[in-house]
Amino acid sequence: MTTPDVRWPRASGPLELRPATAADLDAVLVWRNRPEVTRWFINTVVDPDAFRARWLTAVDDPKDHSAIAVAGGDVVGFGTLELDDGLGQTHGDPANTRLVEAQLGYMIDPAHAGRGYATALARGLLEVAFEEVGVRRVTAGCFAENTASWHVMERVGMRREQHGVRDSWHAELGWIDGYTYALLADEWMPGAAADRCSASAGDERIRDGTSPVRDDEEPDRGADPGDHDDPEGRDRKHRGGALFTSRT
Ligand SMILES: CC(C)(COP(=O)(O)OP(=O)(O)OC[C@H]1O[C@@H](n2cnc3c(N)ncnc32)[C@H](O)[C@@H]1OP(=O)(O)O)[C@@H](O)C(=O)NCCC(=O)NCCS
């Protein structure tokens, strides 16, 4: 699940983050398959045995830095952080792109929502990614309808880089839009995660100097995906947001 480069357990705002135990996974499985949770995932209902096995067999995987989030002794959620290769041309040294990125995901027990836990969890795993693992870029994805989720991404400073128009099938809503967010290492503020976790959402926007895009604003989407030389590869990356993988 991780490497000696990463310190566990670790604090992130009100949370303790640490690798999962079997008991933690049982606690997660109490709410993981509830409709208000499955509604926001491509991989909706999980088989409990397969879910446990995926987490517990990942213990020795140096590409996986996923963690359970604990507050006041309760398991309140979990986050996934999985290393991935960056995009790049096929000739030249493959080491340039190998495992230079990570995909971030998070899930909070509905009974503990609205307390800043997902925000603290995302920040804690960004800190792991940039300050301990040393990746150059972190990405995350969600359905556009999942406002609470992309608000979390923007609160931690991630940038909306892709808006997929009706690119995702949703059993209840039909074809809906999807977003991909990203943050580069040199945009991350080293050592600031714990400090920022203690700030209110409004305060931290001012302190970070960021201006998150809200529902009623047009985001800066960065480069036009159509400009990319490898639209197929780019799409593959966009569709690979951690929130859309089987790991959650
Ligand atoms: C979406 C989800 C991750 C949000 O988790 P959360 O812990 O409720 O998120 P936060 O508490 O950090 O933020 C939620 C809201 O609470 C507010 N909030 C309340 N107390 C807060 C505090 N102490 N500190 C910071 N924010 C606080 C935030 O401002 C935010 O408001 P906003 O959505 O208007 O911006 C969670 O509801 C969830 O797991 N849902 C089901 C699965 C899912 O959708 N996962 C993501 C898939 S892409």
Ligand as a Chemical Component Dictionary entry (heavy atoms), coordinates in Angstrom:
data_LIG
# 
_chem_comp.id                   LIG 
_chem_comp.type                 NON-POLYMER 
_chem_comp.pdbx_formal_charge   0 
_chem_comp.three_letter_code    LIG 
# 
loop_
_chem_comp_atom.comp_id 
_chem_comp_atom.atom_id 
_chem_comp_atom.alt_atom_id 
_chem_comp_atom.type_symbol 
_chem_comp_atom.charge 
_chem_comp_atom.model_Cartn_x 
_chem_comp_atom.model_Cartn_y 
_chem_comp_atom.model_Cartn_z 
_chem_comp_atom.pdbx_ordinal 
LIG C1  C1  C 0 -18.459 14.326 -2.044 1  
LIG C2  C2  C 0 -17.815 14.032 -0.691 2  
LIG C3  C3  C 0 -16.435 13.424 -0.934 3  
LIG C4  C4  C 0 -17.698 15.329 0.115  4  
LIG O1  O1  O 0 -17.156 14.978 1.372  5  
LIG P1  P1  P 0 -17.305 15.968 2.633  6  
LIG O2  O2  O 0 -16.439 15.463 3.710  7  
LIG O3  O3  O 0 -18.736 16.194 2.910  8  
LIG O4  O4  O 0 -16.659 17.285 2.018  9  
LIG P2  P2  P 0 -16.288 18.594 2.841  10 
LIG O5  O5  O 0 -16.954 18.539 4.188  11 
LIG O6  O6  O 0 -14.814 18.745 2.782  12 
LIG O7  O7  O 0 -16.978 19.682 1.946  13 
LIG C5  C5  C 0 -18.414 19.635 1.824  14 
LIG C6  C6  C 0 -19.038 20.958 2.222  15 
LIG O8  O8  O 0 -18.991 21.092 3.613  16 
LIG C7  C7  C 0 -18.494 22.399 3.938  17 
LIG N1  N1  N 0 -17.868 22.327 5.257  18 
LIG C8  C8  C 0 -18.571 22.115 6.366  19 
LIG N2  N2  N 0 -17.728 22.105 7.423  20 
LIG C9  C9  C 0 -16.491 22.321 6.971  21 
LIG C10 C10 C 0 -15.221 22.445 7.595  22 
LIG N3  N3  N 0 -15.074 22.320 8.910  23 
LIG N4  N4  N 0 -14.145 22.656 6.822  24 
LIG C11 C11 C 0 -14.267 22.771 5.491  25 
LIG N5  N5  N 0 -15.457 22.665 4.844  26 
LIG C12 C12 C 0 -16.567 22.460 5.582  27 
LIG C13 C13 C 0 -17.601 22.707 2.801  28 
LIG O9  O9  O 0 -17.446 24.112 2.648  29 
LIG C14 C14 C 0 -18.335 22.124 1.635  30 
LIG O10 O10 O 0 -19.301 22.999 1.123  31 
LIG P3  P3  P 0 -19.508 23.194 -0.485 32 
LIG O11 O11 O 0 -19.812 21.834 -1.076 33 
LIG O12 O12 O 0 -20.649 24.146 -0.581 34 
LIG O13 O13 O 0 -18.246 23.728 -1.037 35 
LIG C15 C15 C 0 -18.673 13.032 0.155  36 
LIG O14 O14 O 0 -19.938 13.575 0.325  37 
LIG C16 C16 C 0 -18.783 11.668 -0.461 38 
LIG O15 O15 O 0 -17.916 10.838 -0.265 39 
LIG N6  N6  N 0 -19.902 11.433 -1.189 40 
LIG C17 C17 C 0 -20.209 10.132 -1.749 41 
LIG C18 C18 C 0 -19.132 9.625  -2.637 42 
LIG C19 C19 C 0 -18.569 10.671 -3.570 43 
LIG O16 O16 O 0 -19.293 11.419 -4.174 44 
LIG N7  N7  N 0 -17.226 10.681 -3.688 45 
LIG C20 C20 C 0 -16.559 11.515 -4.633 46 
LIG C21 C21 C 0 -16.734 10.912 -5.985 47 
LIG S1  S1  S 0 -16.075 11.942 -7.261 48 
# 
loop_
_chem_comp_bond.comp_id 
_chem_comp_bond.atom_id_1 
_chem_comp_bond.atom_id_2 
_chem_comp_bond.value_order 
_chem_comp_bond.pdbx_ordinal 
LIG C1  C2  SING 1  
LIG C2  C3  SING 2  
LIG C2  C4  SING 3  
LIG C2  C15 SING 4  
LIG C4  O1  SING 5  
LIG O1  P1  SING 6  
LIG P1  O2  DOUB 7  
LIG P1  O3  SING 8  
LIG P1  O4  SING 9  
LIG O4  P2  SING 10 
LIG P2  O5  DOUB 11 
LIG P2  O6  SING 12 
LIG P2  O7  SING 13 
LIG O7  C5  SING 14 
LIG C5  C6  SING 15 
LIG C6  O8  SING 16 
LIG C6  C14 SING 17 
LIG O8  C7  SING 18 
LIG C7  N1  SING 19 
LIG C7  C13 SING 20 
LIG N1  C8  SING 21 
LIG N1  C12 SING 22 
LIG C8  N2  DOUB 23 
LIG N2  C9  SING 24 
LIG C9  C10 SING 25 
LIG C9  C12 DOUB 26 
LIG C10 N3  SING 27 
LIG C10 N4  DOUB 28 
LIG N4  C11 SING 29 
LIG C11 N5  DOUB 30 
LIG N5  C12 SING 31 
LIG C13 O9  SING 32 
LIG C13 C14 SING 33 
LIG C14 O10 SING 34 
LIG O10 P3  SING 35 
LIG P3  O11 DOUB 36 
LIG P3  O12 SING 37 
LIG P3  O13 SING 38 
LIG C15 O14 SING 39 
LIG C15 C16 SING 40 
LIG C16 O15 DOUB 41 
LIG C16 N6  SING 42 
LIG N6  C17 SING 43 
LIG C17 C18 SING 44 
LIG C18 C19 SING 45 
LIG C19 O16 DOUB 46 
LIG C19 N7  SING 47 
LIG N7  C20 SING 48 
LIG C20 C21 SING 49 
LIG C21 S1  SING 50 
# 
